[in-house]
């Protein structure tokens, strides 16, 4: 039995992401970035500076956010990132929304090994190898990953 071909064009997705990250880096030369994530079809970045603003705002508005765990959860939640969706994959860039929706509606176990998960992991690895993140000012613990989008 042959492995089915991915519905995600990882080469095109990688090229698109490199182009968008390159543009983004030129527009944000003075911020220090700690994370990049692919969240569904969204490309997301956040900086230390924007995180500190968000943390301050949440503390003032909602209270809390004092424990290490609460701060880490907020720091890693792409939904609270200033640059969530600074660019978005679509059909033209090699993204298959139908296939993603199928992935999204499956259980967690399936999601770990779905075509979407494998494809986005490959895009992240390609981006790391490409050196595109070196265009950004980064923290020592900068990370790049793909996350499960949860509403």
C-alpha positions in Angstrom: 0.0 0.0 0.0 1.4 3.4 -0.9 1.3 6.3 1.4 -1.3 8.9 0.3 0.1 12.2 -1.0 -0.4 15.1 1.4 -3.1 17.7 0.5 -0.7 20.3 1.9 2.0 21.6 -0.4 4.7 22.0 2.2 7.2 23.5 -0.2 4.8 26.3 -1.2 3.8 26.8 2.4 7.4 27.1 3.4 8.2 29.6 0.7 5.1 31.6 1.6 6.0 31.7 5.3 9.7 32.6 4.6 8.4 35.5 2.4 6.0 36.7 5.1 8.4 36.3 8.0 11.0 38.3 6.0 8.6 41.1 5.4 7.5 41.1 9.0 11.1 41.2 10.3 11.8 44.3 8.3 8.7 46.0 9.8 9.6 45.0 13.4 13.4 45.5 13.8 13.3 46.8 17.4 11.2 44.1 19.0 12.6 40.9 20.6 10.6 37.8 19.6 10.2 34.7 21.8 7.8 32.6 19.8 6.5 31.6 16.3 3.6 29.3 15.9 1.4 28.0 13.1 -2.1 28.0 14.5 -4.6 26.5 12.1 -3.8 28.5 8.9 -2.4 31.5 10.8 1.2 32.5 11.1 1.8 34.0 14.6 4.6 35.8 16.3 4.9 37.5 19.6 7.5 39.7 21.2 8.7 40.3 24.7 7.5 43.9 24.5 4.0 43.0 23.4 3.8 40.2 25.9 4.6 42.6 28.8 1.8 44.9 27.5 -0.7 42.0 27.4 0.4 40.8 30.9 0.0 44.3 32.4 -3.4 44.7 30.7 -4.7 41.3 31.9 -3.5 41.9 35.4 -5.3 45.3 35.5 -8.5 44.1 33.8 -8.9 40.6 35.3 -6.5 40.4 38.2 -4.3 37.3 38.8 -1.6 36.3 36.4 0.8 36.1 39.3 1.9 32.4 39.3 4.6 31.1 36.9 2.1 28.7 35.4 -0.5 31.5 34.7 2.2 33.7 33.1 3.6 30.8 31.0 0.0 29.9 29.8 -0.6 33.4 28.8 2.8 33.7 27.2 2.3 30.6 25.0 -1.4 31.2 24.1 -1.3 32.4 20.4 -4.8 33.8 20.8 -3.4 36.5 23.1 -0.4 37.3 20.8 -0.2 40.7 19.3 0.8 39.3 15.9 -1.6 36.3 15.7 -2.3 35.9 12.0 0.3 38.4 10.7 -0.1 36.2 7.6 -2.4 33.4 6.7 -2.0 30.3 4.6 -4.7 29.8 1.9 -5.2 27.6 -1.2 -2.8 29.7 -3.2 0.0 29.1 -0.7 -0.6 25.3 -0.6 -3.1 25.1 2.3 -6.1 22.7 2.2 -8.9 24.1 4.5 -11.1 21.0 4.0 -8.3 18.8 5.1 -7.6 21.1 8.1 -11.3 21.1 9.1 -11.3 17.2 9.0 -8.2 17.3 11.3 -9.8 19.8 13.6 -12.9 17.8 14.2 -11.1 14.6 15.0 -10.0 13.4 18.5 -6.7 14.4 20.0 -5.0 11.1 19.2 -5.8 11.4 15.5 -4.7 15.1 15.5 -1.2 14.1 16.6 -0.5 12.1 13.4 -2.9 13.7 10.8 -1.8 14.9 7.4 -2.2 18.5 8.7 0.0 17.9 11.8 2.7 16.1 9.9 2.7 18.8 7.1 2.8 21.8 9.6 5.6 20.1 11.6 7.5 19.8 8.3 6.9 23.4 7.5 8.2 24.5 10.9 11.3 22.3 10.5 11.9 23.8 7.0 11.6 27.3 8.4 14.1 26.5 11.2 16.6 25.1 8.7 16.1 28.0 6.3 17.5 30.5 8.8 14.6 32.9 8.3 14.2 33.4 12.1 17.7 34.8 12.2 16.2 37.9 10.5 14.3 38.6 13.8 15.8 39.8 17.0 15.1 36.8 19.3 15.3 35.7 22.9 17.7 32.9 23.8 14.7 30.6 24.3 12.9 31.4 21.1 10.8 28.6 19.8 8.9 27.7 16.6 6.1 25.2 16.6 2.6 24.3 15.4 -0.2 24.4 18.0 -3.7 23.0 18.1 -6.3 25.8 17.6 -9.0 25.6 20.3 -12.0 27.9 20.4 
